[in-house]
């Protein structure tokens, strides 16, 4: 053995014991006390040991019999555990001393506090102690006598397990480790900067042991896992990133976790150039872009160095810039003094969670020079585009084709693009036969003819945020409708002139009931004729048949029953087109808690179409099948056949509020994706188009509605029951013109006491509006 290794073996007896065993197996390891040389990366034979400090040593080698994974072995040589009786005695004594005041946040403070308690409850002795005998006594001494050798081991494990991360602590301390992963039961694996992937000596034998460790680990970092919340992303005290998946429900091999080690000192751009990540010209070009305030993406595969490159590039941003970082877990390192660091918060509840979008909106109000959004992997990419103030193409607009009568909610960009060639812009395109919802001077919502469309680029986009968390993005020259408080008139106003407190006008319901007077009829034959279906025929005094299938009436009225059926289909229905089925089959899957809805659907199918429903019990749910080809074809056209393609039937846009309500009640069939709170129904869907259509349909019918983005899902809140059916803002009137009128007519002394009080609150700046109902009662 080398002189240095011999010296360490004499100092630490447990190391000497390990060496005696391992030398017989693979020979004397090469002991390296300084930096591990790069030539070891390519070495075919490795038998290396290096110290981590505080009596911890790492041994990397390949056992003669090999390993389970085929990787080299990573052995942690650490002090032997102290007797259990000693640990129990000391922890019990410390627990008796700890008070609510003894709280430490930083790791060094925790370590200092723990060692202080250890000193208070123990006394070091020169001779071995029988701790079992001491534990058996009824009265334990105020200070526990601890054998001097055991004291050092006790001290190490108290700090490792109470302050550190237990069995993971040596991996966290090792500066050469990049990743730590536990795939379930079995060994923990690591990725080493020199030796690559390694199989460690730490192993979880049972699911109970692994689950207990994962729960304790998650509680220590302040984000406890559970079966209700099995996935957690968090940051460890040293800045490393950890992902935990708990339980066999979501991970077949059991709980697992992965730790991405954090480098406290970011690499410089010079180091990246030396490593070949990029060359000098690219580095200089990035420097120029960042100095000019340009935006961009850093993208790449897993573990390709995206965060490392980002941290190196941040140094190119001018030192006086204000920077805001928005991340799920803290990884970005900014050397600038004026740095605001923000993290998302996932509580499992939409009301209390803080998303990247929430933080982005707050960041934009703080007027930063740069916003850095970390870790974009999918749908949240739209957040980054908003951070760059990119033009919004997907603003929804309701379009009516006056020739066919079809009404469709579509992105405004998709509607405009159909009139332009690929590179064409800044030329007005006159269009015919299309209308869109607009508003007249009296605030009445109506269909207005679209005369022309215009597509153009702009460098500046305004984002308007209004009450209820909604946003509108548009150019500064674009006009929106606002309510003038002096005249109570609806007037157009350029977005660039808007200010906080302006009353933005949107529709809540259609004022005229004339358009509800006629019945909405659906010609089934006309719809099916547009499809590539063979042998469609009209029989039996106006019934439709496809091949030799069951029939349905040719003309259907869009009443409450049909609307309810269509809503239930969008929630829990599908069109089966299996080979063994000659014709497409209409199917519904209703859970055990949805019996009432299932019964109503069956009654509607029998009453309206005279068709039989075949039910198959699948224990947790029941499958309802309808073998009726024309009905299956019809519903697939009206509502879509696939989940991602489902949409609201275009005939429903002109339906009465009662019919719309029946549709929304049918859509409540998906109990897993809906809930009712205080008369508000919450619909949850991944289908963005469907979510937008629900919001617009509800508002047109007079139901208050809002939409929120919640991860991959869209939450649509519709006030379907109880009071408050009309959006509260539509019932409010500004007090300013009323007060002006009363002052001009000198009527203030003749008012009811309640109105006098309201006006006094207005003058003190305490009240700005009064509801129509309240004003009506007072003026009577």
Buried (B, 14 or more C-beta within 10 A) or exposed (E): BBEEBEEBBEEBEBBBEBBEEBEEEBEEBBBBEEEBEEEBEEEEEBBBBBBBEBBBBBBBBBEEEEEEEEBBBBBBBBBEEBBEBBBEBBBEBBEEEEEEEEEEEEEEEBBEBBBEBBEEBBEBEEEEBEBEEBBEEEEEEEEBBBBEBBBBBBBBBBBBBBBBBBBBBBBBBBEBBBBBBBBBBBBBBBBBBBBEBBBBBBBBEEBEEBBEBBBEBBEBBEBBBEEEBBEBBBBBBBBBBBBBBBBEEEBEBBBBBBBBBBBEEBBEBEEBBEEEBBEEEEBEEBBEBBEEEEBEEBEEEEEEBBBBBBBBBBBBBEEEBBBBBBBBBBBBBBEBEEBBBBBBEBEEEBEEBBBBBBBBBBBBEEEBBBBBBBBBEEEBEBBBBBBBBEBBEBEBBBBBEEEEEEBBBBBBBBBBBEBBEEEEEEEEEEBEEBBBBBBEEEBEBBBEEBEEBEBEEEEEBBBBEEEBEBEBBBBEEBEBBBBBBEEEEBEEBBBEEBEEEBBBBBBBBBEEEEEBEEEBEBEBBEBBEEEEBEEBEEEEEEBBBBEEBBBBBBEBEBBBBBBBBBBBBBBBBBBBEEEEEEBBBBBBBBBEEBEEBBEBBBEBBEEBBEBEBEEEEEEEBBBBBBBBBBBBBBBBBBBBBEEEEBBBBBBBBBBBBEBBBBBBBBBBBBBEBBEEEEBBBBBBBBBBBBBBBBBBBBBBBBBBBBBBBEEEBBBBBBBBBEEBBBBEBBBBBBBBBBBEEBEEEEEEEEBEEEBBEBBEBBEEEEBBBBEEEBBEEBEE
